Amino acid sequence: MYKTVRDSLEDWYNPSVQSAVILLMGSSFSLFLFLNSPDFTNPYYVFGVGVMGITIVFAVVMLISVLLKRQ
């Protein structure tokens, strides 16, 4: 079932390596800027760090999935 869902999502979305790399580079840079001056008492800061972390994780997963599919 997992393979069927993954295949249908990949056919529908058709991710590219270049877009995943751009997303990963931009999110990593933004997360680096966020972590230079931590302010965990600000909820907007915590939200931004969380979004950047999730974006990095999904970009890495997308890169791995595309690269495994091409092999």
C-alpha positions in Angstrom: 0.0 0.0 0.0 2.9 2.4 0.8 4.4 1.9 -2.6 1.1 2.5 -4.3 0.5 5.7 -2.5 4.1 6.9 -3.1 3.9 6.0 -6.8 0.7 7.9 -7.2 2.0 10.9 -5.4 5.2 10.9 -7.5 3.2 10.6 -10.7 1.0 13.5 -9.6 3.7 15.8 -8.3 6.8 14.7 -10.3 9.4 16.4 -8.2 12.7 17.4 -9.7 16.2 17.3 -8.2 16.9 20.9 -9.0 13.8 22.2 -7.2 14.6 20.1 -4.1 18.2 21.4 -4.0 17.0 25.0 -4.3 14.5 24.4 -1.5 17.1 22.7 0.7 19.7 25.5 0.2 17.2 28.3 0.9 15.7 26.6 3.9 19.2 25.8 5.3 20.3 29.4 4.9 17.1 30.7 6.6 17.4 28.2 9.4 21.1 29.3 9.9 19.9 33.0 10.1 17.2 32.0 12.6 19.6 30.1 14.9 22.2 33.0 15.0 20.0 34.9 17.4 17.7 32.5 19.3 14.6 33.9 21.0 12.6 30.9 22.1 10.1 33.1 24.0 8.8 34.6 20.8 6.1 32.3 19.2 6.8 33.6 15.7 10.4 32.6 16.1 9.5 29.1 17.2 7.1 28.8 14.3 9.7 30.0 11.8 12.3 27.5 13.2 9.7 24.7 13.0 8.7 25.5 9.5 12.3 25.7 8.3 13.1 22.4 10.0 10.1 20.6 8.4 11.0 22.1 5.0 14.6 20.8 5.3 13.4 17.3 6.2 10.9 17.2 3.4 13.4 18.5 0.9 15.9 15.7 1.9 13.1 13.1 1.7 12.2 14.4 -1.8 15.8 14.2 -2.9 16.3 10.7 -1.6 13.0 9.5 -3.2 13.9 11.0 -6.6 17.4 9.7 -6.5 16.2 6.2 -5.5 13.6 6.2 -8.2 16.2 7.0 -10.9 18.5 4.0 -9.9 
